[in-house]
Amino acid sequence: MLTLTDLRKSVRNFTDKPIDENKLQEITDYFKKCRRIDKSIKTEIMIIKKSGLPKDIKEIGGYNGFLIEAPYYILIFSEKKPYFIENVGYIGEDILLKLTDMDIDSCWMTLKEEKVVEEGDKMRITGLIALGYGERIKKISKLKNMFISKYGNGDLEAPKPGTDNEIRMDILDMVFMGDYGKTASYDELTATGLSEGFYAARRAPSALNRQPWRFILDGGTVALVIKKDEYTNIYEAQIAAGAAMLNFAVVISERIFDVKWEMGAADFKYNIPDDSFIIAHCRV
């Protein structure tokens, strides 16, 4: 599973090559048994072709009205219950790893937060994934120019997180020991036996690659902290949190012991700053 979390990448430029119907059915069947945070939350998926994408989905999906064009889309529906968004993030990331294993490319897309959290008991679209076979764009500048040519420079200048890695946050910047902000050495982190789980978590997708997650390792407890961000919203952070939790859980569960995340902060303090909050924890 560690290899799959490393291989999974977001693809934003797809060919029109069709996916075999048997593979589409395999994805649908996998959803029925995929991992979940809370199995009591009712969820459903629908795989549809681009030509069948409902107009209202086009209006609420994508960044600033930009919906990545793909030959197929996975719509994940959920009932509204506590932590239903994180649950969909968890489910969706498990499906993305399955797609990666099937050599099918994919990309998480954001949704308008107000539509996801609107009042009512109805099932609502909570996750949106583009899938197909991608055309590789090797240079970031080419992708950026594609956006600018169609939509203008707009919000593309959002700064990247201050990290030691231009693309992904250094693991020592996201994992703290005992209290928020208390960094560990690589040797200390390796000695815990959890470093591969944290590595997998940092490979999870997040809106604009803002990587909102931080982890606090306190003895036998791992707490997941979400850092608020002016460039993304809480819905996007919750989806990203679910994806990071899934990656951590599948790797540690495969290599050491089964991991079960519990939502909420319990009675933990950890000197969390005002711009952050604990969203979940697990025992290790």
C-alpha positions as CSV (number, residue, x, y, z in Angstrom):
1,M,0.0,0.0,0.0
2,L,2.9,2.4,0.6
3,T,3.9,2.0,-3.0
4,L,0.3,2.9,-4.2
5,T,0.2,6.0,-2.0
6,D,3.5,7.1,-3.6
7,L,2.4,6.2,-7.2
8,R,-1.0,8.0,-6.9
9,K,-0.8,11.4,-8.6
10,S,-3.4,13.9,-9.6
11,V,-3.9,14.1,-13.4
12,R,-5.6,17.1,-14.9
13,N,-5.4,16.4,-18.6
14,F,-7.1,13.3,-19.8
15,T,-7.4,11.6,-23.2
16,D,-10.6,10.3,-24.6
17,K,-9.6,6.7,-24.3
18,P,-12.5,4.7,-22.8
19,I,-12.3,2.6,-19.7
20,D,-13.3,-1.0,-20.2
21,E,-16.8,-1.6,-18.8
22,N,-15.6,-4.5,-16.7
23,K,-13.2,-2.2,-15.0
24,L,-15.9,0.3,-14.3
25,Q,-17.9,-2.4,-12.7
26,E,-14.9,-3.5,-10.7
27,I,-14.7,0.1,-9.3
28,T,-18.4,0.0,-8.4
29,D,-18.0,-3.3,-6.7
30,Y,-15.0,-2.1,-4.8
31,F,-16.9,0.8,-3.4
32,K,-19.2,-1.6,-1.6
33,K,-16.3,-3.1,0.4
34,C,-13.9,-0.1,0.6
35,R,-12.7,1.3,3.9
36,R,-14.8,3.8,5.8
37,I,-14.4,5.8,9.0
38,D,-18.1,5.3,9.9
39,K,-20.0,2.5,8.3
40,S,-23.3,3.8,9.7
41,I,-23.2,6.8,7.4
42,K,-25.1,6.0,4.2
43,T,-23.1,6.6,1.0
44,E,-23.5,5.8,-2.7
45,I,-21.5,6.3,-5.8
46,M,-22.3,6.9,-9.4
47,I,-19.8,6.6,-12.3
48,I,-20.9,8.7,-15.3
49,K,-19.5,9.7,-18.6
50,K,-18.7,13.3,-19.4
51,S,-21.7,13.6,-21.7
52,G,-24.0,12.6,-18.9
53,L,-22.6,14.9,-16.2
54,P,-25.6,16.9,-14.8
55,K,-25.5,20.6,-15.3
56,D,-25.9,21.4,-11.6
57,I,-22.7,19.3,-10.9
58,K,-20.8,21.5,-13.4
59,E,-22.0,24.5,-11.5
60,I,-20.8,23.4,-8.1
61,G,-17.7,21.5,-8.9
62,G,-14.1,22.6,-9.6
63,Y,-11.9,25.5,-8.6
64,N,-13.4,28.9,-9.3
65,G,-15.8,27.4,-11.8
66,F,-13.1,25.4,-13.6
67,L,-14.2,21.7,-13.9
68,I,-11.4,19.4,-15.1
69,E,-12.6,17.7,-18.3
70,A,-12.4,13.9,-18.1
71,P,-14.1,11.0,-19.9
72,Y,-15.6,9.8,-16.6
73,Y,-16.5,11.1,-13.2
74,I,-17.2,9.4,-9.9
75,L,-19.8,11.1,-7.8
76,I,-19.9,10.2,-4.1
77,F,-23.1,10.9,-2.3
78,S,-23.6,10.9,1.4
79,E,-26.2,11.6,4.0
80,K,-25.4,14.5,6.3
81,K,-24.2,13.2,9.7
82,P,-21.3,14.2,11.9
83,Y,-18.0,13.8,10.1
84,F,-19.7,12.8,6.8
85,I,-17.2,14.8,4.8
86,E,-14.2,13.2,6.4
87,N,-15.8,9.8,5.8
88,V,-16.2,10.6,2.1
89,G,-12.5,11.8,1.9
90,Y,-11.5,8.4,3.4
91,I,-13.7,6.5,1.0
92,G,-12.6,8.5,-2.0
93,E,-8.9,8.1,-1.2
94,D,-9.4,4.3,-0.9
95,I,-11.0,4.4,-4.4
96,L,-8.1,6.5,-5.7
97,L,-5.6,3.9,-4.5
98,K,-7.7,1.2,-6.2
99,L,-7.7,3.2,-9.4
100,T,-3.9,3.6,-9.2
101,D,-3.6,-0.2,-8.8
102,M,-5.7,-0.6,-11.9
103,D,-3.5,1.9,-13.9
104,I,-6.4,4.4,-14.2
105,D,-5.6,8.1,-13.6
106,S,-7.7,10.3,-11.4
107,C,-8.0,13.7,-9.8
108,W,-10.0,14.8,-6.7
109,M,-12.0,18.0,-7.5
110,T,-13.5,20.4,-5.0
111,L,-17.1,21.3,-4.5
112,K,-18.8,24.4,-3.3
113,E,-18.9,24.1,0.4
114,E,-22.3,25.7,0.9
115,K,-23.9,23.0,-1.3
116,V,-22.3,20.2,0.6
117,V,-23.3,21.4,4.0
118,E,-26.8,22.8,3.2
119,E,-29.6,21.9,5.5
120,G,-31.8,18.9,4.9
121,D,-31.8,15.1,5.2
122,K,-31.4,14.3,1.5
123,M,-28.4,12.5,0.1
124,R,-26.0,15.1,-1.3
125,I,-23.0,15.0,-3.5
126,T,-20.0,15.2,-1.2
127,G,-17.1,14.0,-3.4
128,L,-16.2,14.4,-7.0
129,I,-13.4,12.5,-8.8
130,A,-12.3,12.8,-12.4
131,L,-10.9,9.6,-13.9
132,G,-9.6,8.2,-17.2
133,Y,-6.3,7.9,-18.9
134,G,-4.1,10.9,-18.6
135,E,-1.9,12.9,-20.9
136,R,1.2,13.6,-18.9
137,I,2.1,17.3,-18.6
138,K,5.7,17.1,-17.4
139,K,6.2,20.8,-16.7
140,I,4.2,22.7,-14.1
141,S,4.6,25.9,-16.1
142,K,2.7,24.2,-19.0
143,L,-0.2,23.3,-16.7
144,K,-0.2,26.8,-15.2
145,N,-0.2,28.4,-18.6
146,M,-3.2,26.3,-19.6
147,F,-5.2,27.6,-16.6
148,I,-4.1,31.2,-17.2
149,S,-4.9,31.2,-20.9
150,K,-8.5,30.1,-20.2
151,Y,-9.3,31.7,-16.8
152,G,-6.7,34.4,-16.2
153,N,-4.1,34.6,-13.5
154,G,-6.7,34.9,-10.7
155,D,-5.9,33.0,-7.6
156,L,-3.0,31.1,-9.0
157,E,-0.6,33.1,-6.9
158,A,-1.6,31.6,-3.6
159,P,1.7,31.0,-1.8
160,K,2.9,27.4,-1.1
161,P,3.3,26.3,2.5
162,G,6.6,27.2,4.0
163,T,8.4,23.9,4.0
164,D,11.7,22.3,3.1
165,N,10.2,20.7,0.0
166,E,8.7,22.7,-2.9
167,I,6.1,20.1,-3.6
168,R,5.5,18.1,-0.4
169,M,5.9,19.1,3.2
170,D,8.9,17.6,4.9
171,I,7.8,15.0,7.3
172,L,9.5,16.7,10.2
173,D,7.4,19.8,9.5
174,M,4.1,17.9,9.9
175,V,4.8,15.5,12.8
176,F,5.3,16.8,16.3
177,M,6.2,14.9,19.5
178,G,4.2,15.5,22.6
179,D,3.1,19.1,21.8
180,Y,2.2,21.1,18.7
181,G,5.4,22.6,17.3
182,K,7.8,20.3,19.1
183,T,9.7,18.7,16.3
184,A,11.5,15.3,16.3
185,S,14.6,14.1,14.6
186,Y,14.4,11.5,11.8
187,D,16.0,8.9,14.1
188,E,13.3,9.5,16.8
189,L,10.5,9.3,14.2
190,T,11.9,6.1,12.7
191,A,12.2,4.5,16.1
192,T,8.4,4.8,16.6
193,G,7.8,2.5,13.7
194,L,5.2,4.9,12.3
195,S,7.3,6.9,9.8
196,E,6.0,5.1,6.8
197,G,2.5,5.8,7.8
198,F,3.3,9.5,8.1
199,Y,5.1,9.4,4.8
200,A,1.9,7.9,3.2
201,A,-0.2,10.6,4.9
202,R,1.9,13.4,3.3
203,R,1.2,11.9,-0.1
204,A,-2.6,12.4,0.3
205,P,-4.2,15.0,-2.1
206,S,-5.3,18.3,-0.8
207,A,-6.9,21.4,-2.4
208,L,-4.2,23.5,-4.1
209,N,-1.7,21.1,-2.5
210,R,-2.0,23.2,0.7
211,Q,-1.4,20.1,2.9
212,P,-3.5,21.3,5.9
213,W,-2.6,18.3,8.2
214,R,-0.3,18.1,11.1
215,F,0.2,15.1,13.4
216,I,1.0,15.0,17.1
217,L,2.5,11.7,18.4
218,D,2.0,11.4,22.1
219,G,3.0,8.0,23.4
220,G,0.4,5.6,22.2
221,T,-1.8,8.3,20.6
222,V,-1.6,10.0,17.2
223,A,-3.7,13.2,17.0
224,L,-4.5,14.7,13.6
225,V,-4.6,18.5,13.5
226,I,-6.0,20.6,10.7
227,K,-4.5,24.0,10.1
228,K,-6.9,26.6,8.7
229,D,-6.0,28.3,5.5
230,E,-7.2,31.5,3.9
231,Y,-6.9,30.0,0.4
232,T,-9.0,26.9,1.1
233,N,-12.2,26.2,3.0
234,I,-13.1,23.8,5.8
235,Y,-14.8,21.4,3.4
236,E,-11.6,21.0,1.4
237,A,-9.6,20.6,4.6
238,Q,-12.0,17.9,5.8
239,I,-11.8,15.9,2.6
240,A,-8.0,16.2,2.8
241,A,-8.0,15.0,6.4
242,G,-10.0,11.9,5.4
243,A,-7.6,11.2,2.6
244,A,-4.5,11.6,4.9
245,M,-6.2,9.4,7.6
246,L,-6.8,6.6,5.0
247,N,-3.2,6.6,3.8
248,F,-1.8,6.4,7.3
249,A,-4.3,3.7,8.3
250,V,-3.8,1.4,5.3
251,V,0.0,1.5,5.6
252,I,0.2,1.0,9.3
253,S,-2.5,-1.6,9.3
254,E,-0.7,-3.6,6.6
255,R,2.7,-3.4,8.2
256,I,2.1,-3.4,12.0
257,F,-1.4,-3.4,13.4
258,D,-4.9,-2.4,12.6
259,V,-5.6,1.4,12.9
260,K,-9.0,2.7,13.8
261,W,-9.5,6.5,13.7
262,E,-11.8,8.1,16.2
263,M,-13.2,11.5,15.2
264,G,-13.0,14.4,17.6
265,A,-10.4,15.9,19.9
266,A,-11.3,14.0,23.1
267,D,-9.6,15.7,26.0
268,F,-6.3,16.5,24.3
269,K,-4.8,19.9,24.5
270,Y,-1.2,19.9,23.0
271,N,-1.0,23.7,22.9
272,I,-2.9,23.8,19.6
273,P,-2.6,27.3,18.0
274,D,-5.8,29.3,17.4
275,D,-5.6,28.7,13.6
276,S,-5.7,24.9,14.0
277,F,-7.9,22.2,15.6
278,I,-7.8,18.5,16.3
279,I,-10.1,16.6,14.0
280,A,-9.3,13.0,14.9
281,H,-7.1,10.6,16.8
282,C,-6.1,7.0,16.9
283,R,-4.3,4.6,19.3
284,V,-1.0,3.1,18.1
